[in-house]
Amino acid sequence: DEQQRIRSIIVHIIDLIKNKHDLLIEENNPFMDYGIDSLSLVDIKNNISTLFGIQLNASALLDYPYVNTLALHINSLITNKQEKEIITINNFFKFNSSIRVG
């Protein structure tokens, strides 16, 4: 499901940044348990933002310090973004259909 896919991607990004492919990252343990410092948090945040096309706040990984809680937050941001894009597209078509030429 979508939630599991997001969790897997978060874990993969942490693995790559911390270069700890042999470390089992538990979804219910805080990021700090894996030696993730403030620079790593910024790298993780930036990679997640880029990959998912969302804007995470600078404090997102501190506000949501577990893989599970961060995944829920990311999923809600993606859902909100998609809803806004649909509204924008619908508004565009409504606008275009109201234009009269000649």
Buried (B, 14 or more C-beta within 10 A) or exposed (E): EEEEEBBEBBBBBBBEBBEBEEEEBEBEBBBEEBEBEEEBBEBBBEBBBEBBEBEBEEEBBBEBBBBBBBBBBBBEBBEEBEEEEEEEEEEEEEEEEEEEEE
